[in-house]
Amino acid sequence: MSKQPNLKEMFQEWNDLNSKAQESMGQFDFSNIKKIRESQKIIEDAIYEILKENAPEDIKKIIPEDCGEMEVGYDTEGNKFYFVMMDPEYEDEEEIELIAITIDINKTISMIKDFSIEE
């Protein structure tokens, strides 16, 4: 029997790697940062696959096949992963609008229109 992916563990592992990347950044250890980001990318891809499998149809219609060029973020307080992309409704416009597709540890998926990245 295969083990089901545990989002909580995946989120924690990604966050631990993120902390290590920040430490390496402070030490200007760019080769280690590259290795860490490769590990994070594997986790991001796995989380994105779970998102795609569980997304409602309206979200499935607009998300890309893979998360390649999407910006990825993690909200540690809300235990949510964010996959940020340009809103396809505005792709022919000069103005760029962003949407974020989120997934939490319970596989709850939602879409945030007019998403803005907080500084």
C-alpha positions in Angstrom: 0.0 0.0 0.0 1.5 3.3 -1.0 1.6 6.2 1.3 -0.6 9.2 0.4 1.3 12.5 0.2 1.0 14.4 3.4 0.7 18.1 2.6 1.5 19.2 6.1 4.8 17.4 5.9 5.5 18.7 2.4 4.8 22.3 3.5 7.0 21.9 6.6 9.9 20.4 4.5 9.6 23.3 2.0 9.6 25.9 4.8 12.6 24.2 6.4 14.5 24.4 3.1 13.4 28.0 2.7 15.0 28.8 6.1 18.2 27.1 5.0 18.2 29.1 1.7 17.9 32.3 3.7 20.9 31.3 5.9 22.9 30.5 2.8 21.9 33.8 1.2 23.3 35.6 4.2 26.5 33.7 3.7 26.5 34.3 -0.1 26.6 30.5 -0.6 25.0 30.5 -4.0 25.9 26.9 -4.9 24.0 25.7 -1.8 21.0 28.0 -2.5 20.8 26.4 -6.0 20.7 22.9 -4.5 18.1 23.9 -1.9 15.9 25.5 -4.6 16.1 22.3 -6.7 14.8 20.4 -3.7 12.1 23.0 -3.1 11.1 22.8 -6.8 10.5 19.0 -6.5 8.2 19.7 -3.5 6.4 22.6 -5.3 5.8 20.3 -8.3 4.3 17.6 -6.1 2.1 20.0 -4.3 0.9 21.4 -7.6 0.0 17.9 -8.8 -2.2 17.5 -5.7 -3.7 20.9 -6.5 -4.5 19.9 -10.0 -6.1 16.6 -9.0 -8.3 18.3 -6.4 -9.1 21.6 -8.1 -12.7 22.5 -9.0 -13.4 22.6 -12.7 -13.4 26.4 -13.0 -9.8 26.4 -11.7 -8.7 23.4 -13.7 -9.7 25.3 -16.9 -7.3 28.1 -16.3 -4.2 26.7 -14.6 -1.2 25.6 -16.6 -0.1 22.0 -17.0 2.8 22.6 -14.6 3.8 25.3 -12.2 7.0 26.1 -14.2 6.9 29.9 -14.5 4.4 30.5 -11.7 5.6 32.3 -8.6 5.2 30.2 -5.5 4.8 31.3 -1.9 3.9 29.8 1.4 1.9 31.4 4.2 3.2 29.8 7.4 0.3 31.2 9.5 -2.4 30.0 7.3 -0.7 26.9 6.1 -1.4 27.7 2.5 0.7 27.4 -0.6 0.2 30.1 -3.3 0.7 29.6 -7.0 0.6 33.1 -8.6 0.0 33.6 -12.3 -1.2 36.2 -14.7 -4.9 36.3 -15.0 -5.8 34.8 -18.4 -8.8 37.2 -18.7 -6.3 40.1 -19.0 -3.6 38.5 -21.1 -4.4 40.8 -24.1 -4.5 43.9 -22.0 -1.5 46.2 -21.2 -2.4 46.1 -17.5 -1.2 43.0 -15.7 -3.6 41.4 -13.3 -2.5 38.5 -11.1 -4.5 35.6 -9.6 -3.3 33.2 -6.9 -4.5 29.6 -6.6 -4.1 28.4 -3.1 -4.1 25.0 -1.4 -4.0 24.3 2.3 -3.1 21.2 4.3 -6.7 20.0 4.0 -6.5 20.2 0.2 -8.9 23.1 0.2 -8.3 25.0 -3.0 -9.4 28.6 -3.8 -8.7 31.4 -6.2 -7.8 35.0 -5.3 -8.6 37.4 -8.1 -6.7 40.7 -8.3 -4.0 39.2 -6.2 -1.2 41.6 -5.1 2.1 40.6 -3.6 2.5 42.2 -0.2 5.9 43.6 0.6 
